[in-house]
Amino acid sequence: MTQSEWPLWEVFIRSKQGLDHKHVGSLHAADAAMAMQNARDVYTRRLEGVSIWVVESRHIHASNPNDAAAFFDPAADKVYRHPTFFEVPDSIKHM
């Protein structure tokens, strides 16, 4: 396999313990080990992360934006899933 045929990898970085991983970019690499090393070198040069995930792009499946209404709207009629009928005390911030 030549360098131009290397698969595309998506890179996710967790900046601090307890936070979620965020997608930071993509890169080409021959295998997972190379993808991890390249991701470390490219995306964490200034100690930005505590954890790295790399996922080969072909393994990611996403919803189609054109199907958003049919895919996500059925949850809107289930009001019991959203605690909108509870009163939140004034002492609780950022909710």
VENWOTA-V896403 format. One record per pair of residues at least 6 apart in sequence whose ideal C-beta (glycine too) atoms are under 7 Angstrom apart, sorted by the first residue. I is the first residue (numbers start at 1). J is the second residue. D is the distance in whole Angstrom. If there is no record, write none. Layout:
# VENWOTA-V896403
I|J|D  I|J|D
This chain:
# VENWOTA-V896403
1|30|6  6|28|4  6|29|6  6|30|5  7|28|7  7|56|5  7|57|7  7|58|7  8|26|6  8|28|6  8|57|4  9|26|7  9|27|6  9|29|5  9|35|4  9|54|5  9|55|7  9|56|6  9|57|7  10|23|6  10|26|5  10|55|5  10|57|5  10|60|6  11|24|5  11|25|5  11|26|7  11|27|6  11|39|4  11|43|6  11|52|7  11|54|6  12|21|4  12|22|6  12|23|5  12|24|7  12|53|4  13|21|6  13|22|6  13|24|5  13|43|6  13|44|7  13|48|6  13|49|4  13|52|6  14|20|7  14|21|5  14|49|6  14|50|6  14|51|4  15|48|6  15|49|6  16|50|6  17|50|6  21|51|7  21|53|5  24|43|5  25|43|6  26|57|7  27|35|7  27|38|5  27|39|6  27|42|6  29|35|4  29|38|5  32|54|6  35|54|4  36|52|6  36|54|6  39|52|5  39|54|5  40|52|6  44|52|7  63|71|5  75|81|7  88|95|6
